Amino acid sequence: MSPALHKNESTAQLDETSAWNAVAERDRKADGRFVFAVTTTGIYCRPSCPARQPLRANVRFFAGPGAAEQAGFRACRRCRPRETPKDPALERAEAARAYLEEHLEETVTLAELAAATGGSPWHLQRCFKQCFGLTPRQWVNARRLERVRETLRQAPTVTDAVYEAGFVDGRQLYEQSDQRLGMTPGRWRRGGAGAQVRFATAASELGRVLVAATERGVCAVMLGDDDEALEAELRRRLPAATLQAAGPELAPWLEEVVQRTAGEAPSRHLPLDVQATAFQERVWQELCRIPPGETRTYGQVAEALGQPTAARAVAQACAHNPVAVAVPCHRVVPAAGGTGGYRWGRERKRRLLAQEAAREAAASGQR
């Protein structure tokens, strides 16, 4: 095979000495960064391939599978370099999460969890938090709270729901429920019965907007095209709450939200009364630190939280944001480019980002 076949702009940028060292050490961390091909076999592999190591003189390096195949090499059937490389830490964290899910009603210590999945408790704790943004104990509590929310309306009593979810007693649940459920367990079980929720709608740059609030703060901000549809969605969320049209007392918050849909920077504090897990709270707080006119990728948000492998969990937290524009999840975009998905429609997200960028550019020009 002629050397000319592997000469291209991408391979010219590779440090072949470092690449060969990675192959020699079967370094998993290098998987996905490049592939190496063996001229005597016509096969290309990922750096960590367990096959017999070739002679350096017979090895060529490529930036990716596409470049190697274009040069005439075929993929190794043993290491499958075209597939996404498996992360051992992620696999172990996933195994631990599956184990905890199966034993949610039991008390599982970190040592027991480590014994069930292999490795040391310290390493498992570190991997788990990097992948999911929570320690195993925090994840169990969050998952039990989700189960409480799922069962409160069906269980005969709150106590039954508490024990069915895996809590030893109700004390811990009540300590967390005021923050995590947004209301007491008894009230949530009754679909918000007893909760007084005021709401108002208005025209905005992104269509119709609905703002709903309890006595503690804004609990929902929704975008749409029709007031009746927005109100129906609010009633679906809280079927037994007392919903009533707001008077002038909600006007300042509604006006603030309308201004934000036009791309304007926050001018007043919006107190929030939302349901969230501990990790969701951390993500939403980080989103509020993103300046108007700027964006971050899901991976960048995860890194800012100190958990660089939790990009998927960040995306899920964004998808569950109940207060559009108040928590600016629209400022998080995919690393691959584009605006990505948005609960209220991609076009609204695109317009919102464009409006914020234009206003920031105009403000910078005036300074």
C-alpha positions as CSV (number, residue, x, y, z in Angstrom):
1,M,0.0,0.0,0.0
2,S,1.4,3.3,-1.1
3,P,2.3,5.8,1.7
4,A,0.4,8.4,-0.3
5,L,-2.8,6.7,0.7
6,H,-2.5,7.8,4.3
7,K,-1.3,11.3,3.7
8,N,-4.0,13.8,4.4
9,E,-4.6,17.0,6.4
10,S,-6.1,15.1,9.4
11,T,-3.3,12.6,9.8
12,A,-0.7,15.3,9.4
13,Q,-2.0,16.9,12.6
14,L,-1.5,13.7,14.7
15,D,1.5,13.3,17.0
16,E,2.6,9.9,15.8
17,T,5.0,9.4,18.6
18,S,2.3,9.9,21.2
19,A,-0.1,7.9,19.2
20,W,2.2,4.9,19.0
21,N,2.9,5.1,22.8
22,A,-0.9,4.9,23.3
23,V,-1.1,1.9,21.0
24,A,1.8,0.2,22.8
25,E,0.2,0.8,26.2
26,R,-3.3,-0.1,24.9
27,D,-4.5,3.2,26.4
28,R,-8.3,3.3,26.6
29,K,-8.2,7.1,27.0
30,A,-7.0,7.4,23.5
31,D,-10.0,5.5,22.0
32,G,-12.0,7.8,19.8
33,R,-9.1,10.2,19.2
34,F,-7.6,8.3,16.4
35,V,-7.3,4.8,14.9
36,F,-4.2,2.9,13.7
37,A,-4.0,0.6,10.6
38,V,-1.6,-2.3,9.9
39,T,-0.4,-2.4,6.3
40,T,0.4,-6.1,6.4
41,T,-3.2,-7.1,7.3
42,G,-5.2,-4.2,5.8
43,I,-7.1,-3.8,9.2
44,Y,-7.5,-0.7,11.3
45,C,-8.1,-0.7,15.1
46,R,-8.8,1.4,18.1
47,P,-5.7,2.2,20.3
48,S,-6.7,-0.2,23.1
49,C,-7.3,-3.2,20.7
50,P,-6.2,-6.4,22.6
51,A,-5.0,-8.1,19.4
52,R,-1.3,-8.9,19.0
53,Q,0.8,-5.7,18.7
54,P,2.1,-5.0,15.2
55,L,5.5,-3.7,14.3
56,R,5.8,0.0,14.3
57,A,7.1,0.1,10.7
58,N,3.8,-1.5,9.6
59,V,1.5,1.0,11.4
60,R,-0.3,4.0,9.9
61,F,-2.4,6.5,11.9
62,F,-5.7,8.1,10.9
63,A,-7.9,10.7,12.6
64,G,-10.9,8.4,12.4
65,P,-12.5,5.3,10.8
66,G,-13.7,7.2,7.8
67,A,-10.2,8.3,6.8
68,A,-8.8,4.7,7.4
69,E,-11.5,3.2,5.2
70,Q,-11.0,5.7,2.5
71,A,-7.3,4.6,2.4
72,G,-8.5,1.0,1.9
73,F,-8.4,-0.5,5.4
74,R,-11.3,-2.4,7.0
75,A,-12.4,-2.3,10.6
76,C,-11.2,-4.8,13.2
77,R,-13.8,-7.3,14.2
78,R,-12.3,-7.7,17.6
79,C,-12.2,-4.1,18.9
80,R,-14.9,-2.7,16.6
81,P,-13.4,0.8,16.1
82,R,-16.5,2.1,14.5
83,E,-18.6,1.7,17.7
84,T,-18.5,4.2,20.5
85,P,-15.8,3.2,22.9
86,K,-17.0,1.9,26.2
87,D,-16.1,3.8,29.3
88,P,-15.3,1.3,32.1
89,A,-16.2,4.0,34.7
90,L,-19.5,4.6,33.1
91,E,-20.3,0.9,32.8
92,R,-19.5,0.4,36.5
93,A,-21.7,3.4,37.4
94,E,-24.5,2.1,35.3
95,A,-24.2,-1.3,36.9
96,A,-24.3,0.3,40.4
97,R,-27.4,2.4,39.4
98,A,-29.2,-0.8,38.2
99,Y,-28.3,-2.6,41.4
100,L,-29.6,0.3,43.5
101,E,-32.9,0.4,41.5
102,E,-33.4,-3.3,42.1
103,H,-32.8,-2.9,45.9
104,L,-34.5,0.5,46.3
105,E,-36.5,-0.7,49.3
106,E,-33.3,-1.9,51.1
107,T,-30.5,-0.1,52.8
108,V,-27.4,-0.7,50.6
109,T,-24.1,0.5,52.0
110,L,-21.4,1.8,49.7
111,A,-19.2,-1.2,50.7
112,E,-22.0,-3.6,49.7
113,L,-22.5,-1.7,46.4
114,A,-18.8,-1.8,45.6
115,A,-18.7,-5.5,46.3
116,A,-21.7,-6.1,44.0
117,T,-20.1,-4.1,41.1
118,G,-16.4,-4.7,41.7
119,G,-13.6,-2.3,42.7
120,S,-13.2,0.0,45.7
121,P,-16.0,2.0,47.4
122,W,-14.0,5.2,47.0
123,H,-13.6,4.7,43.2
124,L,-17.2,3.7,42.8
125,Q,-18.4,6.8,44.7
126,R,-16.2,9.0,42.4
127,C,-17.4,7.3,39.2
128,F,-21.0,7.4,40.2
129,K,-20.9,11.1,41.0
130,Q,-19.1,12.0,37.8
131,C,-21.7,10.1,35.7
132,F,-24.9,11.1,37.5
133,G,-24.1,14.2,39.4
134,L,-25.1,12.6,42.7
135,T,-23.5,10.2,45.2
136,P,-25.2,6.7,45.4
137,R,-27.0,7.8,48.6
138,Q,-28.2,11.0,47.1
139,W,-29.4,9.1,44.0
140,V,-31.3,6.7,46.1
141,N,-33.1,9.5,48.0
142,A,-33.9,11.3,44.8
143,R,-35.3,8.1,43.2
144,R,-37.3,7.3,46.3
145,L,-38.8,10.8,46.2
146,E,-39.8,10.2,42.5
147,R,-41.5,6.9,43.6
148,V,-43.3,8.8,46.4
149,R,-44.6,11.3,43.8
150,E,-45.7,8.3,41.6
151,T,-47.5,6.5,44.4
152,L,-48.9,9.2,46.7
153,R,-52.1,9.5,44.7
154,Q,-52.7,5.7,44.7
155,A,-51.6,4.7,48.2
156,P,-54.2,4.5,50.9
157,T,-52.2,6.9,53.1
158,V,-49.1,9.0,53.0
159,T,-47.4,6.6,55.4
160,D,-48.1,3.7,53.0
161,A,-46.5,5.7,50.1
162,V,-43.5,6.5,52.3
163,Y,-42.8,2.8,53.1
164,E,-43.6,1.6,49.5
165,A,-40.9,4.1,48.2
166,G,-38.3,2.6,50.5
167,F,-38.0,5.2,53.2
168,V,-37.5,3.8,56.7
169,D,-39.7,6.5,58.2
170,G,-41.4,9.6,57.2
171,R,-39.1,12.1,58.9
172,Q,-36.5,12.2,56.1
173,L,-39.2,12.5,53.5
174,Y,-40.8,15.5,55.2
175,E,-37.4,17.2,55.7
176,Q,-36.9,17.0,51.9
177,S,-40.4,17.3,50.6
178,D,-40.8,21.1,51.1
179,Q,-37.9,21.6,48.8
180,R,-38.1,18.6,46.4
181,L,-41.9,18.2,46.0
182,G,-42.7,21.9,46.0
183,M,-45.4,21.1,48.6
184,T,-46.0,18.7,51.5
185,P,-46.4,15.0,50.6
186,G,-50.1,15.0,51.7
187,R,-50.9,17.9,49.5
188,W,-49.0,16.4,46.5
189,R,-50.9,13.1,47.1
190,R,-54.1,15.0,46.7
191,G,-52.9,16.4,43.3
192,G,-52.2,19.8,44.9
193,A,-55.4,19.9,46.9
194,G,-55.4,22.9,49.2
195,A,-52.7,24.7,47.1
196,Q,-53.8,28.1,45.9
197,V,-52.3,28.7,42.4
198,R,-52.8,32.0,40.6
199,F,-52.1,32.3,36.9
200,A,-52.1,34.9,34.2
201,T,-51.4,34.9,30.5
202,A,-50.1,37.6,28.1
203,A,-48.8,38.1,24.6
204,S,-45.1,37.9,24.2
205,E,-42.4,37.8,21.5
206,L,-42.7,34.0,21.5
207,G,-46.5,33.7,21.4
208,R,-48.7,33.4,24.4
209,V,-47.1,33.0,27.8
210,L,-48.6,31.7,31.1
211,V,-47.2,32.4,34.5
212,A,-48.5,30.5,37.5
213,A,-47.5,31.1,41.2
214,T,-48.2,29.9,44.7
215,E,-47.8,32.0,47.8
216,R,-44.1,31.1,47.7
217,G,-43.2,32.0,44.1
218,V,-43.5,31.2,40.4
219,C,-44.2,27.5,39.9
220,A,-44.7,27.4,36.1
221,V,-43.8,29.4,33.1
222,M,-45.2,28.0,29.8
223,L,-45.1,29.1,26.2
224,G,-47.7,28.3,23.5
225,D,-50.1,29.6,21.0
226,D,-53.4,29.3,22.8
227,D,-54.4,30.4,26.3
228,E,-56.9,27.5,26.8
229,A,-54.2,24.9,25.9
230,L,-51.8,26.5,28.3
231,E,-54.4,26.5,31.1
232,A,-55.3,22.9,30.3
233,E,-51.7,21.9,30.7
234,L,-51.4,23.7,34.0
235,R,-54.5,21.8,35.3
236,R,-53.0,18.5,34.1
237,R,-50.0,19.2,36.3
238,L,-52.0,20.1,39.4
239,P,-55.5,18.5,38.9
240,A,-56.7,19.1,42.4
241,A,-55.1,22.5,43.1
242,T,-57.3,25.6,43.4
243,L,-56.5,27.5,40.2
244,Q,-57.7,31.0,39.8
245,A,-57.0,33.9,37.4
246,A,-54.7,36.3,39.0
247,G,-55.3,40.0,39.6
248,P,-52.8,42.8,39.5
249,E,-50.6,41.1,42.2
250,L,-49.1,38.8,39.5
251,A,-48.5,41.6,37.0
252,P,-44.9,42.4,37.9
253,W,-43.8,38.8,37.6
254,L,-45.8,38.4,34.3
255,E,-44.2,41.5,32.9
256,E,-40.7,40.3,33.9
257,V,-41.3,37.0,32.0
258,V,-42.6,38.8,28.9
259,Q,-39.5,41.0,28.9
260,R,-37.3,38.0,29.1
261,T,-39.0,36.4,26.1
262,A,-38.0,39.4,24.1
263,G,-34.3,38.7,25.0
264,E,-34.0,41.3,27.7
265,A,-31.8,40.7,30.7
266,P,-33.5,40.1,34.1
267,S,-34.5,43.3,35.7
268,R,-36.1,41.8,38.9
269,H,-35.8,38.7,41.0
270,L,-38.3,36.0,40.4
271,P,-38.9,33.8,43.5
272,L,-39.5,30.2,42.4
273,D,-41.5,27.4,43.9
274,V,-40.5,24.4,41.7
275,Q,-40.1,20.7,42.2
276,A,-36.5,19.5,41.7
277,T,-34.0,16.9,42.6
278,A,-30.7,17.9,44.2
279,F,-28.9,17.6,40.8
280,Q,-31.6,19.5,38.9
281,E,-31.2,22.3,41.4
282,R,-27.5,22.5,40.8
283,V,-28.0,22.4,37.0
284,W,-30.6,25.1,37.1
285,Q,-28.5,27.3,39.3
286,E,-25.6,26.9,36.8
287,L,-27.9,27.8,33.9
288,C,-28.8,31.1,35.6
289,R,-25.1,32.0,35.6
290,I,-24.9,31.9,31.8
291,P,-25.0,35.5,30.6
292,P,-27.6,36.6,28.1
293,G,-26.3,36.4,24.6
294,E,-24.0,33.4,25.4
295,T,-24.5,29.7,25.2
296,R,-22.9,26.6,26.7
297,T,-22.9,23.0,25.7
298,Y,-24.3,20.3,27.9
299,G,-20.7,19.1,28.4
300,Q,-19.6,22.5,29.5
301,V,-22.3,22.8,32.0
302,A,-21.4,19.4,33.4
303,E,-17.7,20.4,33.6
304,A,-18.8,23.6,35.5
305,L,-20.5,21.4,38.0
306,G,-17.4,19.4,38.4
307,Q,-18.9,16.3,36.8
308,P,-17.6,16.3,33.1
309,T,-19.2,12.9,32.3
310,A,-22.7,14.0,33.4
311,A,-23.7,15.8,30.1
312,R,-26.6,13.4,29.6
313,A,-27.9,14.1,33.1
314,V,-27.6,17.8,32.4
315,A,-29.7,17.4,29.3
316,Q,-32.4,15.6,31.3
317,A,-32.4,18.4,33.9
318,C,-32.9,21.0,31.2
319,A,-35.8,19.0,29.7
320,H,-37.6,18.9,33.1
321,N,-37.3,22.7,33.7
322,P,-40.9,23.8,34.5
323,V,-40.2,27.6,34.3
324,A,-39.2,28.6,30.8
325,V,-36.9,31.7,30.5
326,A,-36.9,32.1,34.3
327,V,-34.4,29.3,34.3
328,P,-32.7,29.8,30.9
329,C,-32.3,26.2,29.7
330,H,-32.5,27.7,26.2
331,R,-28.9,28.8,26.5
332,V,-27.6,25.2,26.5
333,V,-27.0,23.8,23.0
334,P,-25.5,20.5,21.6
335,A,-21.7,20.3,21.1
336,A,-22.3,19.2,17.5
337,G,-23.9,22.5,16.6
338,G,-27.4,23.9,16.1
339,T,-29.8,25.0,18.8
340,G,-30.9,21.5,19.8
341,G,-34.3,20.6,21.3
342,Y,-36.6,22.8,23.4
343,R,-39.7,21.9,25.4
344,W,-41.5,24.8,23.8
345,G,-40.3,24.3,20.2
346,R,-37.0,24.7,18.4
347,E,-38.1,27.8,16.6
348,R,-38.9,29.6,19.9
349,K,-35.4,28.6,21.2
350,R,-33.7,29.9,18.0
351,R,-35.6,33.2,18.2
352,L,-34.9,33.7,21.9
353,L,-31.2,33.1,21.4
354,A,-31.1,35.5,18.4
355,Q,-32.9,38.2,20.4
356,E,-30.6,37.9,23.3
357,A,-27.5,38.0,21.1
358,A,-28.8,41.0,19.2
359,R,-29.6,42.9,22.4
360,E,-26.2,42.2,23.9
361,A,-24.4,43.2,20.7
362,A,-26.4,46.5,20.7
363,A,-25.6,47.1,24.3
364,S,-21.9,46.5,23.7
365,G,-21.9,48.9,20.8
366,Q,-23.3,51.6,23.1
367,R,-20.6,51.1,25.8
